Amino acid sequence: MLVPGYQEIKRKREALGEDFWYYAETFFSVLESGGWNSNLPSISSLFKELSKIKLSFEQKKRINKLL
């Protein structure tokens, strides 16, 4: 799976709004396996953009497992 650039992640959140969660969720298994370890700007951008949307308690727990 290709790692999106940080600008692409930001634009995707702007376009999707609250539905950005579902886009971000597609990358969680790759993050857990260390697939993005060499792409810190993209990892940082993903979590930064997730912080800009309203998340449920369960979604926040899921994010905390990744950290």
PDB file of N, CA, C, O and CB in Angstrom:
ATOM      1  N   MET A   1       0.844  -1.185   0.000  1.00  0.00           N
ATOM      2  CA  MET A   1       0.000   0.000   0.000  1.00  0.00           C
ATOM      3  C   MET A   1       0.884   1.241   0.000  1.00  0.00           C
ATOM      4  O   MET A   1       1.780   1.376   0.833  1.00  0.00           O
ATOM      5  CB  MET A   1      -0.957   0.002   1.221  1.00  0.00           C
ATOM      6  N   LEU A   2       0.626   2.136  -0.930  1.00  0.00           N
ATOM      7  CA  LEU A   2       1.386   3.374  -1.003  1.00  0.00           C
ATOM      8  C   LEU A   2       1.027   4.289   0.162  1.00  0.00           C
ATOM      9  O   LEU A   2      -0.128   4.369   0.580  1.00  0.00           O
ATOM     10  CB  LEU A   2       1.132   4.082  -2.337  1.00  0.00           C
ATOM     11  N   VAL A   3       2.026   4.965   0.664  1.00  0.00           N
ATOM     12  CA  VAL A   3       1.826   5.912   1.754  1.00  0.00           C
ATOM     13  C   VAL A   3       1.472   7.269   1.147  1.00  0.00           C
ATOM     14  O   VAL A   3       2.251   7.812   0.363  1.00  0.00           O
ATOM     15  CB  VAL A   3       3.101   6.011   2.666  1.00  0.00           C
ATOM     16  N   PRO A   4       0.309   7.824   1.496  1.00  0.00           N
ATOM     17  CA  PRO A   4      -0.040   9.146   0.962  1.00  0.00           C
ATOM     18  C   PRO A   4       0.839  10.224   1.594  1.00  0.00           C
ATOM     19  O   PRO A   4       1.253  10.100   2.747  1.00  0.00           O
ATOM     20  CB  PRO A   4      -1.536   9.458   1.214  1.00  0.00           C
ATOM     21  N   GLY A   5       1.115  11.258   0.850  1.00  0.00           N
ATOM     22  CA  GLY A   5       1.876  12.382   1.382  1.00  0.00           C
ATOM     23  C   GLY A   5       1.051  13.179   2.370  1.00  0.00           C
ATOM     24  O   GLY A   5      -0.176  13.079   2.397  1.00  0.00           O
ATOM     25  N   TYR A   6       1.729  13.967   3.177  1.00  0.00           N
ATOM     26  CA  TYR A   6       1.022  14.704   4.226  1.00  0.00           C
ATOM     27  C   TYR A   6       0.023  15.705   3.654  1.00  0.00           C
ATOM     28  O   TYR A   6      -1.028  15.930   4.254  1.00  0.00           O
ATOM     29  CB  TYR A   6       2.019  15.428   5.115  1.00  0.00           C
ATOM     30  N   GLN A   7       0.327  16.311   2.505  1.00  0.00           N
ATOM     31  CA  GLN A   7      -0.616  17.247   1.886  1.00  0.00           C
ATOM     32  C   GLN A   7      -1.857  16.511   1.377  1.00  0.00           C
ATOM     33  O   GLN A   7      -2.972  17.024   1.471  1.00  0.00           O
ATOM     34  CB  GLN A   7       0.060  18.008   0.729  1.00  0.00           C
ATOM     35  N   GLU A   8      -1.655  15.319   0.844  1.00  0.00           N
ATOM     36  CA  GLU A   8      -2.777  14.518   0.365  1.00  0.00           C
ATOM     37  C   GLU A   8      -3.699  14.145   1.520  1.00  0.00           C
ATOM     38  O   GLU A   8      -4.922  14.164   1.379  1.00  0.00           O
ATOM     39  CB  GLU A   8      -2.273  13.253  -0.346  1.00  0.00           C
ATOM     40  N   ILE A   9      -3.112  13.809   2.655  1.00  0.00           N
ATOM     41  CA  ILE A   9      -3.900  13.457   3.842  1.00  0.00           C
ATOM     42  C   ILE A   9      -4.729  14.658   4.291  1.00  0.00           C
ATOM     43  O   ILE A   9      -5.911  14.524   4.609  1.00  0.00           O
ATOM     44  CB  ILE A   9      -2.976  12.974   4.996  1.00  0.00           C
ATOM     45  N   LYS A  10      -4.102  15.828   4.314  1.00  0.00           N
ATOM     46  CA  LYS A  10      -4.815  17.044   4.721  1.00  0.00           C
ATOM     47  C   LYS A  10      -5.968  17.339   3.765  1.00  0.00           C
ATOM     48  O   LYS A  10      -7.078  17.632   4.209  1.00  0.00           O
ATOM     49  CB  LYS A  10      -3.849  18.246   4.775  1.00  0.00           C
ATOM     50  N   ARG A  11      -5.722  17.266   2.480  1.00  0.00           N
ATOM     51  CA  ARG A  11      -6.779  17.535   1.496  1.00  0.00           C
ATOM     52  C   ARG A  11      -7.921  16.526   1.615  1.00  0.00           C
ATOM     53  O   ARG A  11      -9.088  16.872   1.435  1.00  0.00           O
ATOM     54  CB  ARG A  11      -6.202  17.504   0.073  1.00  0.00           C
ATOM     55  N   LYS A  12      -7.570  15.281   1.918  1.00  0.00           N
ATOM     56  CA  LYS A  12      -8.592  14.248   2.055  1.00  0.00           C
ATOM     57  C   LYS A  12      -9.488  14.550   3.255  1.00  0.00           C
ATOM     58  O   LYS A  12     -10.705  14.386   3.170  1.00  0.00           O
ATOM     59  CB  LYS A  12      -7.942  12.855   2.204  1.00  0.00           C
ATOM     60  N   ARG A  13      -8.903  14.990   4.372  1.00  0.00           N
ATOM     61  CA  ARG A  13      -9.701  15.342   5.555  1.00  0.00           C
ATOM     62  C   ARG A  13     -10.595  16.541   5.255  1.00  0.00           C
ATOM     63  O   ARG A  13     -11.748  16.579   5.683  1.00  0.00           O
ATOM     64  CB  ARG A  13      -8.783  15.649   6.763  1.00  0.00           C
ATOM     65  N   GLU A  14     -10.073  17.510   4.528  1.00  0.00           N
ATOM     66  CA  GLU A  14     -10.888  18.673   4.175  1.00  0.00           C
ATOM     67  C   GLU A  14     -12.071  18.270   3.294  1.00  0.00           C
ATOM     68  O   GLU A  14     -13.164  18.820   3.429  1.00  0.00           O
ATOM     69  CB  GLU A  14     -10.031  19.727   3.457  1.00  0.00           C
ATOM     70  N   ALA A  15     -11.856  17.324   2.405  1.00  0.00           N
ATOM     71  CA  ALA A  15     -12.912  16.877   1.496  1.00  0.00           C
ATOM     72  C   ALA A  15     -13.939  15.982   2.186  1.00  0.00           C
ATOM     73  O   ALA A  15     -15.136  16.063   1.909  1.00  0.00           O
ATOM     74  CB  ALA A  15     -12.303  16.138   0.324  1.00  0.00           C
ATOM     75  N   LEU A  16     -13.454  15.130   3.089  1.00  0.00           N
ATOM     76  CA  LEU A  16     -14.338  14.135   3.706  1.00  0.00           C
ATOM     77  C   LEU A  16     -14.997  14.599   4.997  1.00  0.00           C
ATOM     78  O   LEU A  16     -16.036  14.064   5.383  1.00  0.00           O
ATOM     79  CB  LEU A  16     -13.567  12.892   3.980  1.00  0.00           C
ATOM     80  N   GLY A  17     -14.419  15.573   5.663  1.00  0.00           N
ATOM     81  CA  GLY A  17     -14.965  16.017   6.948  1.00  0.00           C
ATOM     82  C   GLY A  17     -14.928  14.883   7.964  1.00  0.00           C
ATOM     83  O   GLY A  17     -13.906  14.218   8.132  1.00  0.00           O
ATOM     84  N   GLU A  18     -16.056  14.669   8.639  1.00  0.00           N
ATOM     85  CA  GLU A  18     -16.130  13.646   9.688  1.00  0.00           C
ATOM     86  C   GLU A  18     -15.905  12.233   9.144  1.00  0.00           C
ATOM     87  O   GLU A  18     -15.497  11.344   9.892  1.00  0.00           O
ATOM     88  CB  GLU A  18     -17.482  13.714  10.383  1.00  0.00           C
ATOM     89  N   ASP A  19     -16.163  12.019   7.865  1.00  0.00           N
ATOM     90  CA  ASP A  19     -15.955  10.698   7.266  1.00  0.00           C
ATOM     91  C   ASP A  19     -14.475  10.374   7.039  1.00  0.00           C
ATOM     92  O   ASP A  19     -14.130   9.283   6.584  1.00  0.00           O
ATOM     93  CB  ASP A  19     -16.698  10.612   5.949  1.00  0.00           C
ATOM     94  N   PHE A  20     -13.610  11.334   7.362  1.00  0.00           N
ATOM     95  CA  PHE A  20     -12.172  11.092   7.261  1.00  0.00           C
ATOM     96  C   PHE A  20     -11.763   9.877   8.088  1.00  0.00           C
ATOM     97  O   PHE A  20     -10.798   9.195   7.745  1.00  0.00           O
ATOM     98  CB  PHE A  20     -11.387  12.330   7.717  1.00  0.00           C
ATOM     99  N   TRP A  21     -12.477   9.601   9.161  1.00  0.00           N
ATOM    100  CA  TRP A  21     -12.177   8.443  10.008  1.00  0.00           C
ATOM    101  C   TRP A  21     -12.073   7.168   9.181  1.00  0.00           C
ATOM    102  O   TRP A  21     -11.141   6.383   9.355  1.00  0.00           O
ATOM    103  CB  TRP A  21     -13.252   8.279  11.089  1.00  0.00           C
ATOM    104  N   TYR A  22     -13.024   6.965   8.289  1.00  0.00           N
ATOM    105  CA  TYR A  22     -13.071   5.729   7.505  1.00  0.00           C
ATOM    106  C   TYR A  22     -11.895   5.630   6.530  1.00  0.00           C
ATOM    107  O   TYR A  22     -11.396   4.538   6.255  1.00  0.00           O
ATOM    108  CB  TYR A  22     -14.390   5.643   6.736  1.00  0.00           C
ATOM    109  N   TYR A  23     -11.468   6.755   6.024  1.00  0.00           N
ATOM    110  CA  TYR A  23     -10.272   6.797   5.174  1.00  0.00           C
ATOM    111  C   TYR A  23      -9.042   6.438   6.016  1.00  0.00           C
ATOM    112  O   TYR A  23      -8.245   5.582   5.631  1.00  0.00           O
ATOM    113  CB  TYR A  23     -10.100   8.211   4.517  1.00  0.00           C
ATOM    114  N   ALA A  24      -8.899   7.094   7.158  1.00  0.00           N
ATOM    115  CA  ALA A  24      -7.737   6.866   8.021  1.00  0.00           C
ATOM    116  C   ALA A  24      -7.690   5.419   8.506  1.00  0.00           C
ATOM    117  O   ALA A  24      -6.620   4.820   8.609  1.00  0.00           O
ATOM    118  CB  ALA A  24      -7.766   7.824   9.223  1.00  0.00           C
ATOM    119  N   GLU A  25      -8.852   4.875   8.799  1.00  0.00           N
ATOM    120  CA  GLU A  25      -8.938   3.516   9.332  1.00  0.00           C
ATOM    121  C   GLU A  25      -8.345   2.482   8.367  1.00  0.00           C
ATOM    122  O   GLU A  25      -7.869   1.433   8.801  1.00  0.00           O
ATOM    123  CB  GLU A  25     -10.393   3.168   9.634  1.00  0.00           C
ATOM    124  N   THR A  26      -8.371   2.771   7.086  1.00  0.00           N
ATOM    125  CA  THR A  26      -7.815   1.828   6.106  1.00  0.00           C
ATOM    126  C   THR A  26      -6.312   1.664   6.263  1.00  0.00           C
ATOM    127  O   THR A  26      -5.741   0.695   5.761  1.00  0.00           O
ATOM    128  CB  THR A  26      -8.131   2.290   4.692  1.00  0.00           C
ATOM    129  N   PHE A  27      -5.664   2.591   6.948  1.00  0.00           N
ATOM    130  CA  PHE A  27      -4.212   2.535   7.126  1.00  0.00           C
ATOM    131  C   PHE A  27      -3.786   1.959   8.475  1.00  0.00           C
ATOM    132  O   PHE A  27      -2.593   1.741   8.688  1.00  0.00           O
ATOM    133  CB  PHE A  27      -3.633   3.913   6.971  1.00  0.00           C
ATOM    134  N   PHE A  28      -4.712   1.710   9.384  1.00  0.00           N
ATOM    135  CA  PHE A  28      -4.354   1.302  10.739  1.00  0.00           C
ATOM    136  C   PHE A  28      -3.558  -0.002  10.780  1.00  0.00           C
ATOM    137  O   PHE A  28      -2.584  -0.097  11.527  1.00  0.00           O
ATOM    138  CB  PHE A  28      -5.602   1.156  11.570  1.00  0.00           C
ATOM    139  N   SER A  29      -3.944  -0.996  10.006  1.00  0.00           N
ATOM    140  CA  SER A  29      -3.203  -2.268  10.044  1.00  0.00           C
ATOM    141  C   SER A  29      -1.784  -2.091   9.523  1.00  0.00           C
ATOM    142  O   SER A  29      -0.861  -2.744  10.010  1.00  0.00           O
ATOM    143  CB  SER A  29      -3.931  -3.342   9.219  1.00  0.00           C
ATOM    144  N   VAL A  30      -1.600  -1.219   8.541  1.00  0.00           N
ATOM    145  CA  VAL A  30      -0.255  -0.946   8.022  1.00  0.00           C
ATOM    146  C   VAL A  30       0.574  -0.232   9.084  1.00  0.00           C
ATOM    147  O   VAL A  30       1.755  -0.528   9.261  1.00  0.00           O
ATOM    148  CB  VAL A  30      -0.324  -0.094   6.725  1.00  0.00           C
ATOM    149  N   LEU A  31      -0.044   0.701   9.784  1.00  0.00           N
ATOM    150  CA  LEU A  31       0.655   1.407  10.862  1.00  0.00           C
ATOM    151  C   LEU A  31       1.069   0.441  11.962  1.00  0.00           C
ATOM    152  O   LEU A  31       2.191   0.510  12.465  1.00  0.00           O
ATOM    153  CB  LEU A  31      -0.230   2.518  11.443  1.00  0.00           C
ATOM    154  N   GLU A  32       0.159  -0.464  12.337  1.00  0.00           N
ATOM    155  CA  GLU A  32       0.455  -1.427  13.402  1.00  0.00           C
ATOM    156  C   GLU A  32       1.607  -2.350  13.033  1.00  0.00           C
ATOM    157  O   GLU A  32       2.368  -2.776  13.902  1.00  0.00           O
ATOM    158  CB  GLU A  32      -0.779  -2.253  13.720  1.00  0.00           C
ATOM    159  N   SER A  33       1.735  -2.656  11.764  1.00  0.00           N
ATOM    160  CA  SER A  33       2.818  -3.552  11.331  1.00  0.00           C
ATOM    161  C   SER A  33       4.118  -2.808  11.039  1.00  0.00           C
ATOM    162  O   SER A  33       5.112  -3.422  10.652  1.00  0.00           O
ATOM    163  CB  SER A  33       2.390  -4.319  10.093  1.00  0.00           C
ATOM    164  N   GLY A  34       4.115  -1.481  11.224  1.00  0.00           N
ATOM    165  CA  GLY A  34       5.335  -0.703  11.005  1.00  0.00           C
ATOM    166  C   GLY A  34       5.567  -0.312   9.553  1.00  0.00           C
ATOM    167  O   GLY A  34       6.662   0.111   9.184  1.00  0.00           O
ATOM    168  N   GLY A  35       4.534  -0.456   8.735  1.00  0.00           N
ATOM    169  CA  GLY A  35       4.667  -0.170   7.322  1.00  0.00           C
ATOM    170  C   GLY A  35       4.946   1.276   6.963  1.00  0.00           C
ATOM    171  O   GLY A  35       5.422   1.564   5.864  1.00  0.00           O
ATOM    172  N   TRP A  36       4.657   2.184   7.874  1.00  0.00           N
ATOM    173  CA  TRP A  36       4.903   3.606   7.603  1.00  0.00           C
ATOM    174  C   TRP A  36       6.084   4.141   8.404  1.00  0.00           C
ATOM    175  O   TRP A  36       6.289   5.354   8.445  1.00  0.00           O
ATOM    176  CB  TRP A  36       3.656   4.426   7.919  1.00  0.00           C
ATOM    177  N   ASN A  37       6.852   3.287   9.031  1.00  0.00           N
ATOM    178  CA  ASN A  37       7.910   3.747   9.934  1.00  0.00           C
ATOM    179  C   ASN A  37       8.874   4.748   9.308  1.00  0.00           C
ATOM    180  O   ASN A  37       9.422   5.595  10.014  1.00  0.00           O
ATOM    181  CB  ASN A  37       8.685   2.573  10.427  1.00  0.00           C
ATOM    182  N   SER A  38       9.087   4.669   8.020  1.00  0.00           N
ATOM    183  CA  SER A  38      10.030   5.589   7.375  1.00  0.00           C
ATOM    184  C   SER A  38       9.325   6.822   6.820  1.00  0.00           C
ATOM    185  O   SER A  38       9.934   7.606   6.093  1.00  0.00           O
ATOM    186  CB  SER A  38      10.780   4.876   6.253  1.00  0.00           C
ATOM    187  N   ASN A  39       8.057   6.999   7.153  1.00  0.00           N
ATOM    188  CA  ASN A  39       7.271   8.123   6.632  1.00  0.00           C
ATOM    189  C   ASN A  39       6.652   8.947   7.760  1.00  0.00           C
ATOM    190  O   ASN A  39       5.434   9.108   7.836  1.00  0.00           O
ATOM    191  CB  ASN A  39       6.170   7.610   5.698  1.00  0.00           C
ATOM    192  N   LEU A  40       7.509   9.459   8.626  1.00  0.00           N
ATOM    193  CA  LEU A  40       7.039  10.211   9.794  1.00  0.00           C
ATOM    194  C   LEU A  40       6.127  11.389   9.441  1.00  0.00           C
ATOM    195  O   LEU A  40       5.132  11.595  10.137  1.00  0.00           O
ATOM    196  CB  LEU A  40       8.223  10.718  10.572  1.00  0.00           C
ATOM    197  N   PRO A  41       6.416  12.178   8.388  1.00  0.00           N
ATOM    198  CA  PRO A  41       5.500  13.283   8.070  1.00  0.00           C
ATOM    199  C   PRO A  41       4.071  12.807   7.781  1.00  0.00           C
ATOM    200  O   PRO A  41       3.107  13.475   8.154  1.00  0.00           O
ATOM    201  CB  PRO A  41       6.026  14.058   6.871  1.00  0.00           C
ATOM    202  N   SER A  42       3.939  11.668   7.127  1.00  0.00           N
ATOM    203  CA  SER A  42       2.605  11.144   6.826  1.00  0.00           C
ATOM    204  C   SER A  42       1.916  10.636   8.085  1.00  0.00           C
ATOM    205  O   SER A  42       0.717  10.850   8.265  1.00  0.00           O
ATOM    206  CB  SER A  42       2.693  10.022   5.790  1.00  0.00           C
ATOM    207  N   ILE A  43       2.658   9.970   8.952  1.00  0.00           N
ATOM    208  CA  ILE A  43       2.089   9.490  10.217  1.00  0.00           C
ATOM    209  C   ILE A  43       1.614  10.678  11.045  1.00  0.00           C
ATOM    210  O   ILE A  43       0.503  10.676  11.574  1.00  0.00           O
ATOM    211  CB  ILE A  43       3.128   8.651  11.015  1.00  0.00           C
ATOM    212  N   SER A  44       2.462  11.682  11.149  1.00  0.00           N
ATOM    213  CA  SER A  44       2.129  12.872  11.915  1.00  0.00           C
ATOM    214  C   SER A  44       0.890  13.561  11.345  1.00  0.00           C
ATOM    215  O   SER A  44       0.006  13.979  12.093  1.00  0.00           O
ATOM    216  CB  SER A  44       3.312  13.840  11.932  1.00  0.00           C
ATOM    217  N   SER A  45       0.833  13.675  10.038  1.00  0.00           N
ATOM    218  CA  SER A  45      -0.299  14.315   9.383  1.00  0.00           C
ATOM    219  C   SER A  45      -1.594  13.542   9.618  1.00  0.00           C
ATOM    220  O   SER A  45      -2.643  14.138   9.865  1.00  0.00           O
ATOM    221  CB  SER A  45      -0.034  14.447   7.892  1.00  0.00           C
ATOM    222  N   LEU A  46      -1.516  12.217   9.541  1.00  0.00           N
ATOM    223  CA  LEU A  46      -2.709  11.400   9.749  1.00  0.00           C
ATOM    224  C   LEU A  46      -3.307  11.649  11.135  1.00  0.00           C
ATOM    225  O   LEU A  46      -4.513  11.855  11.268  1.00  0.00           O
ATOM    226  CB  LEU A  46      -2.374   9.912   9.575  1.00  0.00           C
ATOM    227  N   PHE A  47      -2.464  11.628  12.156  1.00  0.00           N
ATOM    228  CA  PHE A  47      -2.962  11.840  13.519  1.00  0.00           C
ATOM    229  C   PHE A  47      -3.389  13.285  13.752  1.00  0.00           C
ATOM    230  O   PHE A  47      -4.346  13.539  14.483  1.00  0.00           O
ATOM    231  CB  PHE A  47      -1.896  11.451  14.535  1.00  0.00           C
ATOM    232  N   LYS A  48      -2.688  14.230  13.137  1.00  0.00           N
ATOM    233  CA  LYS A  48      -3.073  15.635  13.260  1.00  0.00           C
ATOM    234  C   LYS A  48      -4.456  15.855  12.661  1.00  0.00           C
ATOM    235  O   LYS A  48      -5.297  16.524  13.260  1.00  0.00           O
ATOM    236  CB  LYS A  48      -2.038  16.549  12.571  1.00  0.00           C
ATOM    237  N   GLU A  49      -4.688  15.296  11.488  1.00  0.00           N
ATOM    238  CA  GLU A  49      -5.988  15.469  10.842  1.00  0.00           C
ATOM    239  C   GLU A  49      -7.091  14.718  11.590  1.00  0.00           C
ATOM    240  O   GLU A  49      -8.232  15.179  11.630  1.00  0.00           O
ATOM    241  CB  GLU A  49      -5.923  14.991   9.389  1.00  0.00           C
ATOM    242  N   LEU A  50      -6.767  13.578  12.178  1.00  0.00           N
ATOM    243  CA  LEU A  50      -7.755  12.865  12.996  1.00  0.00           C
ATOM    244  C   LEU A  50      -8.167  13.705  14.203  1.00  0.00           C
ATOM    245  O   LEU A  50      -9.311  13.634  14.653  1.00  0.00           O
ATOM    246  CB  LEU A  50      -7.192  11.508  13.463  1.00  0.00           C
ATOM    247  N   SER A  51      -7.233  14.499  14.724  1.00  0.00           N
ATOM    248  CA  SER A  51      -7.558  15.326  15.889  1.00  0.00           C
ATOM    249  C   SER A  51      -8.506  16.469  15.537  1.00  0.00           C
ATOM    250  O   SER A  51      -9.055  17.113  16.431  1.00  0.00           O
ATOM    251  CB  SER A  51      -6.285  15.887  16.502  1.00  0.00           C
ATOM    252  N   LYS A  52      -8.698  16.724  14.265  1.00  0.00           N
ATOM    253  CA  LYS A  52      -9.554  17.825  13.822  1.00  0.00           C
ATOM    254  C   LYS A  52     -11.011  17.410  13.602  1.00  0.00           C
ATOM    255  O   LYS A  52     -11.860  18.250  13.306  1.00  0.00           O
ATOM    256  CB  LYS A  52      -9.005  18.409  12.547  1.00  0.00           C
ATOM    257  N   ILE A  53     -11.296  16.114  13.748  1.00  0.00           N
ATOM    258  CA  ILE A  53     -12.670  15.667  13.575  1.00  0.00           C
ATOM    259  C   ILE A  53     -13.208  15.162  14.904  1.00  0.00           C
ATOM    260  O   ILE A  53     -12.449  14.848  15.821  1.00  0.00           O
ATOM    261  CB  ILE A  53     -12.764  14.567  12.494  1.00  0.00           C
ATOM    262  N   LYS A  54     -14.512  15.092  14.990  1.00  0.00           N
ATOM    263  CA  LYS A  54     -15.150  14.602  16.209  1.00  0.00           C
ATOM    264  C   LYS A  54     -15.052  13.082  16.238  1.00  0.00           C
ATOM    265  O   LYS A  54     -15.491  12.402  15.311  1.00  0.00           O
ATOM    266  CB  LYS A  54     -16.636  15.065  16.292  1.00  0.00           C
ATOM    267  N   LEU A  55     -14.472  12.560  17.311  1.00  0.00           N
ATOM    268  CA  LEU A  55     -14.278  11.120  17.445  1.00  0.00           C
ATOM    269  C   LEU A  55     -15.063  10.578  18.634  1.00  0.00           C
ATOM    270  O   LEU A  55     -15.192  11.240  19.664  1.00  0.00           O
ATOM    271  CB  LEU A  55     -12.789  10.791  17.597  1.00  0.00           C
ATOM    272  N   SER A  56     -15.576   9.385  18.479  1.00  0.00           N
ATOM    273  CA  SER A  56     -16.259   8.733  19.593  1.00  0.00           C
ATOM    274  C   SER A  56     -15.216   8.201  20.567  1.00  0.00           C
ATOM    275  O   SER A  56     -14.023   8.171  20.268  1.00  0.00           O
ATOM    276  CB  SER A  56     -17.186   7.586  19.090  1.00  0.00           C
ATOM    277  N   PHE A  57     -15.684   7.785  21.726  1.00  0.00           N
ATOM    278  CA  PHE A  57     -14.791   7.210  22.722  1.00  0.00           C
ATOM    279  C   PHE A  57     -14.091   5.974  22.156  1.00  0.00           C
ATOM    280  O   PHE A  57     -12.892   5.790  22.363  1.00  0.00           O
ATOM    281  CB  PHE A  57     -15.569   6.850  24.002  1.00  0.00           C
ATOM    282  N   GLU A  58     -14.834   5.132  21.446  1.00  0.00           N
ATOM    283  CA  GLU A  58     -14.259   3.915  20.859  1.00  0.00           C
ATOM    284  C   GLU A  58     -13.204   4.245  19.805  1.00  0.00           C
ATOM    285  O   GLU A  58     -12.180   3.568  19.717  1.00  0.00           O
ATOM    286  CB  GLU A  58     -15.363   3.054  20.237  1.00  0.00           C
ATOM    287  N   GLN A  59     -13.448   5.266  19.020  1.00  0.00           N
ATOM    288  CA  GLN A  59     -12.465   5.673  18.014  1.00  0.00           C
ATOM    289  C   GLN A  59     -11.194   6.182  18.679  1.00  0.00           C
ATOM    290  O   GLN A  59     -10.087   5.879  18.233  1.00  0.00           O
ATOM    291  CB  GLN A  59     -13.049   6.755  17.093  1.00  0.00           C
ATOM    292  N   LYS A  60     -11.357   6.952  19.740  1.00  0.00           N
ATOM    293  CA  LYS A  60     -10.186   7.458  20.476  1.00  0.00           C
ATOM    294  C   LYS A  60      -9.384   6.301  21.069  1.00  0.00           C
ATOM    295  O   LYS A  60      -8.153   6.324  21.049  1.00  0.00           O
ATOM    296  CB  LYS A  60     -10.626   8.430  21.598  1.00  0.00           C
ATOM    297  N   LYS A  61     -10.077   5.291  21.597  1.00  0.00           N
ATOM    298  CA  LYS A  61      -9.384   4.115  22.132  1.00  0.00           C
ATOM    299  C   LYS A  61      -8.588   3.418  21.026  1.00  0.00           C
ATOM    300  O   LYS A  61      -7.457   2.985  21.250  1.00  0.00           O
ATOM    301  CB  LYS A  61     -10.394   3.130  22.770  1.00  0.00           C
ATOM    302  N   ARG A  62      -9.174   3.313  19.848  1.00  0.00           N
ATOM    303  CA  ARG A  62      -8.506   2.661  18.714  1.00  0.00           C
ATOM    304  C   ARG A  62      -7.226   3.422  18.339  1.00  0.00           C
ATOM    305  O   ARG A  62      -6.191   2.811  18.072  1.00  0.00           O
ATOM    306  CB  ARG A  62      -9.463   2.578  17.490  1.00  0.00           C
ATOM    307  N   ILE A  63      -7.303   4.726  18.321  1.00  0.00           N
ATOM    308  CA  ILE A  63      -6.125   5.554  18.006  1.00  0.00           C
ATOM    309  C   ILE A  63      -5.054   5.362  19.075  1.00  0.00           C
ATOM    310  O   ILE A  63      -3.874   5.223  18.754  1.00  0.00           O
ATOM    311  CB  ILE A  63      -6.515   7.059  17.898  1.00  0.00           C
ATOM    312  N   ASN A  64      -5.459   5.354  20.341  1.00  0.00           N
ATOM    313  CA  ASN A  64      -4.485   5.197  21.418  1.00  0.00           C
ATOM    314  C   ASN A  64      -3.740   3.871  21.328  1.00  0.00           C
ATOM    315  O   ASN A  64      -2.582   3.787  21.737  1.00  0.00           O
ATOM    316  CB  ASN A  64      -5.174   5.306  22.763  1.00  0.00           C
ATOM    317  N   LYS A  65      -4.377   2.848  20.805  1.00  0.00           N
ATOM    318  CA  LYS A  65      -3.698   1.554  20.616  1.00  0.00           C
ATOM    319  C   LYS A  65      -2.575   1.665  19.585  1.00  0.00           C
ATOM    320  O   LYS A  65      -1.578   0.946  19.659  1.00  0.00           O
ATOM    321  CB  LYS A  65      -4.708   0.473  20.175  1.00  0.00           C
ATOM    322  N   LEU A  66      -2.747   2.568  18.631  1.00  0.00           N
ATOM    323  CA  LEU A  66      -1.738   2.755  17.594  1.00  0.00           C
ATOM    324  C   LEU A  66      -0.523   3.517  18.112  1.00  0.00           C
ATOM    325  O   LEU A  66       0.592   3.350  17.619  1.00  0.00           O
ATOM    326  CB  LEU A  66      -2.339   3.488  16.409  1.00  0.00           C
ATOM    327  N   LEU A  67      -0.760   4.350  19.108  1.00  0.00           N
ATOM    328  CA  LEU A  67       0.330   5.180  19.630  1.00  0.00           C
ATOM    329  C   LEU A  67       1.157   4.382  20.567  1.00  0.00           C
ATOM    330  O   LEU A  67       2.131   4.894  21.120  1.00  0.00           O
ATOM    331  CB  LEU A  67      -0.193   6.427  20.326  1.00  0.00           C
TER     332      LEU A  67
END
